[in-house]
Amino acid sequence: MAPPASRRSSYSKRAQLSVFTGYVVAGIGAVLGAILLILSIWRPDLPGNLRASANDVTTPATSAAAEVRTGSKGFLESVQGYLRAGAQNAELKREMELARIRLAEADAVRLENRRLRALMNLQETDSAPVAVTRMVGSTSSSARRFGYIGAGSSDGVTIGMPVRTARGVVGRVLEVGLSNSRILLITDSQSVLPIRLSDERRNIVAFASGNGDGRLRVRLINLGINPLEPGDLFVTSGAGGYYQPSVAVALVEEVIDDGAIARVVSDPAASDFVAVMPIFQPEAVRAARTADDQRLGEDEGNSPDNPAGEVPAEPAPMPDGAE
């Protein structure tokens, strides 16, 4: 049987269901709106309470999320801070090391200036130094003790000139080069230095020579009861003409039968700058050298083969043909 002709072609159950659903939703919305309108008129504070209740329900979840977010941010900041702190710590260590180096250099400069001022002050009290220079080096492994300084003949240094520091005597020039010199230290076993006790109430004179261990052996001229005591200071006596009088030499450490073992006041190994002084009495030194040369010539002339010191005559010429 054919369908009636009055029925529309767009008619379907789906369309009907959609229209019905729309009506139902609109009705529910209208009812809810009316209810909310009535509640807002009857209880104006009710929406705020509903929001507060909703916030109470959602607060634990949002708090946990905030803590996670804050914790993660704090952890990242801690890691970044640790990395920055490590770099800053390394930089501070470098700066501290550099500061310590600069302080050490400044202390060394102050010490060097103080030593130079002490040496230059010799010009006010003593004769002016011929040269102020560095102690380049010194030997300390044998009985022979030599030192080397950075001044030579071009600076006016000559053989025999005394060398001293602001504390006391170091030695005297032994060999001279153009720009450096070798000095014989007072601790050398072949060095003999006339000295006297600084206490003038005890008129004690002696000679000091190297003991082979960096100290001096003091030998008294007048033997007898030894009046020396540990701590006595010996100074140069001026005898011999090389050294100016009253320059500190050594302190007594140990008293022995004929003198003492003394420690030098100016240790060459600890001396940075030294002053080369002029010979105290050059005329006396030249006279002593002349006397030594004459005595040496006499000793050579008075040999066992020629005890009288006579000059041998030339041999007579041999006759022709004689062998």
C-alpha positions as CSV (number, residue, x, y, z in Angstrom):
1,M,0.0,0.0,0.0
2,A,1.4,3.3,-0.9
3,P,2.1,6.0,1.8
4,P,-0.3,8.9,2.0
5,A,0.6,11.9,-0.2
6,S,0.1,14.5,2.6
7,R,3.2,13.3,4.6
8,R,6.3,15.6,4.4
9,S,9.6,14.2,3.1
10,S,11.7,15.9,5.9
11,Y,9.9,14.2,8.6
12,S,12.0,11.7,10.7
13,K,12.4,10.4,14.2
14,R,15.8,12.1,14.5
15,A,14.4,15.5,13.9
16,Q,11.6,14.9,16.3
17,L,14.1,13.8,19.0
18,S,16.3,16.9,18.4
19,V,13.3,19.2,18.8
20,F,12.1,17.4,21.9
21,T,15.6,17.6,23.5
22,G,15.8,21.3,22.8
23,Y,12.5,21.9,24.5
24,V,13.5,19.9,27.5
25,V,16.9,21.6,27.9
26,A,15.2,25.0,27.5
27,G,12.6,24.1,30.1
28,I,15.2,22.9,32.5
29,G,17.2,26.1,32.0
30,A,14.2,28.2,32.5
31,V,13.3,26.3,35.7
32,L,16.8,26.7,37.1
33,G,16.9,30.3,36.2
34,A,13.6,30.9,38.0
35,I,14.9,29.0,41.0
36,L,18.1,31.0,41.1
37,L,16.2,34.2,40.7
38,I,13.9,33.3,43.6
39,L,16.9,32.3,45.8
40,S,18.8,35.5,45.0
41,I,15.8,37.5,46.1
42,W,15.1,35.4,49.2
43,R,18.8,34.8,50.1
44,P,21.2,37.4,48.6
45,D,24.3,35.8,50.3
46,L,23.6,32.3,48.9
47,P,25.7,32.7,45.7
48,G,28.7,33.7,47.8
49,N,28.3,30.7,50.0
50,L,28.0,28.5,47.0
51,R,31.2,29.9,45.6
52,A,32.9,29.5,48.9
53,S,31.8,25.9,49.1
54,A,33.1,25.3,45.6
55,N,36.4,26.9,46.6
56,D,36.5,24.6,49.7
57,V,36.1,21.6,47.5
58,T,38.7,22.7,45.0
59,T,41.2,24.2,47.5
60,P,43.1,21.0,48.3
61,A,43.7,20.3,44.6
62,T,44.8,23.8,43.9
63,S,47.0,23.9,47.0
64,A,48.7,20.7,46.0
65,A,49.3,22.1,42.5
66,A,50.6,25.3,43.9
67,E,53.0,23.4,46.2
68,V,54.2,21.3,43.3
69,R,54.7,24.4,41.2
70,T,56.5,26.3,44.0
71,G,58.6,23.3,44.9
72,S,59.7,22.7,41.3
73,K,60.5,26.4,41.0
74,G,62.4,26.4,44.2
75,F,64.3,23.3,43.2
76,L,65.3,24.8,39.9
77,E,66.3,28.0,41.6
78,S,68.4,26.0,44.1
79,V,70.2,24.2,41.3
80,Q,70.8,27.4,39.5
81,G,72.0,29.0,42.7
82,Y,74.3,26.1,43.4
83,L,75.8,26.4,39.9
84,R,76.2,30.1,40.3
85,A,77.7,29.7,43.8
86,G,80.3,27.3,42.5
87,A,81.4,29.7,39.8
88,Q,81.4,32.6,42.3
89,N,83.4,30.5,44.8
90,A,86.0,29.7,42.2
91,E,86.2,33.4,41.2
92,L,86.5,34.4,44.8
93,K,89.3,31.9,45.3
94,R,91.1,33.3,42.3
95,E,90.7,36.9,43.6
96,M,91.9,35.8,47.1
97,E,94.9,34.1,45.7
98,L,95.7,37.2,43.6
99,A,95.2,39.4,46.6
100,R,97.6,37.3,48.7
101,I,100.2,37.5,45.9
102,R,99.8,41.2,45.8
103,L,100.1,41.5,49.6
104,A,103.2,39.3,49.6
105,E,104.7,41.5,46.8
106,A,103.9,44.6,48.8
107,D,105.5,43.2,51.9
108,A,108.6,42.3,49.8
109,V,108.8,45.8,48.4
110,R,108.4,47.4,51.9
111,L,111.2,45.1,53.2
112,E,113.4,45.9,50.2
113,N,112.8,49.7,50.7
114,R,113.6,49.4,54.4
115,R,116.9,47.6,53.6
116,L,117.8,50.1,50.9
117,R,117.0,53.0,53.3
118,A,119.2,51.4,56.0
119,L,122.0,51.1,53.5
120,M,121.7,54.6,52.1
121,N,121.6,55.9,55.7
122,L,125.3,54.8,55.8
123,Q,126.1,57.9,53.8
124,E,125.0,60.1,56.7
125,T,127.0,58.3,59.4
126,D,129.9,56.8,57.4
127,S,131.7,57.5,54.2
128,A,129.5,57.1,51.1
129,P,129.3,53.6,49.6
130,V,131.1,53.1,46.3
131,A,128.2,50.9,45.1
132,V,125.0,49.5,46.5
133,T,124.1,46.2,44.8
134,R,122.6,42.8,45.3
135,M,124.2,39.8,46.7
136,V,124.0,37.5,43.7
137,G,125.0,34.3,45.6
138,S,127.3,32.7,48.1
139,T,128.9,29.3,48.7
140,S,128.0,27.4,51.9
141,S,128.9,23.8,51.2
142,S,132.6,23.8,52.1
143,A,135.1,25.5,54.3
144,R,135.8,28.1,51.6
145,R,133.1,30.8,51.6
146,F,132.8,33.2,48.7
147,G,130.1,35.6,47.7
148,Y,129.2,37.2,44.4
149,I,127.8,40.7,43.9
150,G,126.5,42.6,40.9
151,A,129.0,45.4,40.8
152,G,132.4,45.6,39.3
153,S,135.1,47.8,38.0
154,S,132.6,49.8,35.9
155,D,131.0,50.8,39.2
156,G,134.3,51.8,40.9
157,V,134.8,48.6,42.8
158,T,138.5,47.6,43.4
159,I,140.1,44.7,45.2
160,G,140.2,44.9,48.9
161,M,137.1,47.0,49.4
162,P,134.9,46.0,52.4
163,V,131.4,44.8,51.8
164,R,128.7,45.2,54.4
165,T,125.0,45.3,55.0
166,A,123.0,47.6,57.3
167,R,123.6,45.0,60.1
168,G,127.3,44.5,59.8
169,V,130.4,43.2,57.9
170,V,130.0,40.6,55.2
171,G,133.5,40.4,53.7
172,R,135.8,42.2,51.3
173,V,136.3,42.2,47.5
174,L,138.7,39.4,46.3
175,E,138.3,39.6,42.5
176,V,136.8,42.3,40.3
177,G,135.2,41.9,36.9
178,L,133.6,44.5,34.7
179,S,130.1,44.2,36.2
180,N,130.5,41.7,39.0
181,S,132.9,40.8,41.8
182,R,133.8,37.9,44.0
183,I,134.2,38.6,47.7
184,L,135.9,36.7,50.4
185,L,133.3,36.3,53.2
186,I,134.4,36.7,56.8
187,T,133.2,33.1,57.4
188,D,135.9,31.8,55.0
189,S,138.7,29.7,56.7
190,Q,141.3,31.9,55.1
191,S,139.8,35.2,56.2
192,V,141.4,37.0,59.2
193,L,139.6,40.0,60.6
194,P,140.9,42.2,63.4
195,I,138.1,42.7,65.9
196,R,137.6,44.1,69.4
197,L,134.9,43.8,72.0
198,S,132.2,46.5,71.8
199,D,132.3,46.9,75.6
200,E,135.1,49.4,75.9
201,R,135.3,48.8,79.7
202,R,136.8,45.4,78.8
203,N,139.7,46.2,76.4
204,I,139.7,42.9,74.5
205,V,141.1,42.6,71.0
206,A,141.1,39.4,68.9
207,F,141.2,38.0,65.4
208,A,138.2,36.3,63.8
209,S,138.5,33.6,61.1
210,G,136.0,31.2,59.5
211,N,135.3,28.1,61.6
212,G,134.2,26.0,58.5
213,D,130.5,25.8,59.5
214,G,129.4,29.4,58.8
215,R,130.4,30.7,62.2
216,L,133.5,32.5,63.3
217,R,136.3,31.4,65.6
218,V,137.5,34.2,67.8
219,R,141.1,34.0,69.0
220,L,142.2,36.3,71.8
221,I,145.5,38.1,71.5
222,N,146.1,38.2,75.2
223,L,145.8,34.6,76.5
224,G,145.0,33.9,80.1
225,I,141.6,33.9,81.9
226,N,139.0,34.1,79.2
227,P,136.7,37.1,80.1
228,L,134.2,36.5,77.2
229,E,130.6,35.7,77.9
230,P,127.8,34.4,75.5
231,G,126.1,37.4,73.9
232,D,129.2,39.6,73.7
233,L,129.3,41.7,70.6
234,F,132.5,42.0,68.6
235,V,133.1,44.9,66.2
236,T,135.8,45.8,63.7
237,S,138.9,47.4,65.3
238,G,140.1,49.3,62.3
239,A,143.5,47.5,62.4
240,G,144.9,46.6,59.0
241,G,143.3,49.6,57.3
242,Y,140.5,47.7,55.4
243,Y,137.5,48.0,57.6
244,Q,136.2,51.1,59.3
245,P,136.1,50.7,63.1
246,S,133.1,49.9,65.2
247,V,131.1,47.9,62.5
248,A,129.3,44.9,64.0
249,V,130.8,41.5,63.2
250,A,129.6,38.7,65.4
251,L,128.0,37.6,68.7
252,V,129.6,35.1,71.0
253,E,127.7,31.8,71.2
254,E,130.2,29.5,72.9
255,V,133.2,30.3,75.0
256,I,136.3,28.1,74.5
257,D,139.8,28.1,76.1
258,D,141.5,30.6,73.8
259,G,138.5,32.6,72.6
260,A,135.0,31.8,71.5
261,I,132.8,30.5,68.7
262,A,130.7,33.4,67.4
263,R,127.7,33.8,65.1
264,V,128.0,36.5,62.4
265,V,125.6,39.4,62.7
266,S,125.1,39.8,59.0
267,D,124.5,36.4,57.5
268,P,125.5,36.5,53.8
269,A,122.8,33.9,52.9
270,A,120.1,36.2,54.2
271,S,121.5,39.4,52.7
272,D,119.8,40.8,49.7
273,F,121.5,44.2,49.3
274,V,125.0,45.0,50.2
275,A,127.1,48.2,50.2
276,V,130.7,48.2,48.8
277,M,132.6,50.6,51.0
278,P,135.9,52.4,50.3
279,I,139.0,51.1,52.0
280,F,139.2,52.8,55.4
281,Q,143.0,53.6,55.2
282,P,144.2,53.1,51.7
283,E,147.7,54.4,52.5
284,A,148.2,51.9,55.3
285,V,146.9,49.1,53.0
286,R,149.4,50.1,50.2
287,A,152.2,50.3,52.7
288,A,151.4,46.9,54.0
289,R,151.2,45.5,50.5
290,T,154.6,47.0,49.6
291,A,156.2,45.6,52.7
292,D,154.7,42.2,51.9
293,D,156.1,42.4,48.3
294,Q,159.5,43.3,49.6
295,R,159.5,40.5,52.2
296,L,158.4,38.1,49.5
297,G,161.3,39.2,47.3
298,E,163.7,38.8,50.1
299,D,162.4,35.3,50.8
300,E,162.9,34.4,47.2
301,G,166.4,35.8,47.2
302,N,167.4,34.0,50.4
303,S,166.8,30.5,49.0
304,P,168.8,27.5,50.2
305,D,170.9,27.7,47.0
306,N,171.8,31.3,47.8
307,P,171.5,31.9,51.5
308,A,173.2,35.3,51.4
309,G,170.8,36.7,48.9
310,E,173.6,37.6,46.5
311,V,172.8,38.0,42.8
312,P,174.7,35.2,40.9
313,A,177.3,36.5,38.4
314,E,177.1,35.7,34.8
315,P,179.4,32.7,33.8
316,A,182.7,33.5,32.1
317,P,182.8,33.0,28.3
318,M,184.3,29.7,27.2
319,P,187.5,29.8,25.0
320,D,187.0,29.0,21.4
321,G,186.9,25.3,20.7
322,A,186.2,24.4,24.3
323,E,183.2,22.3,25.1
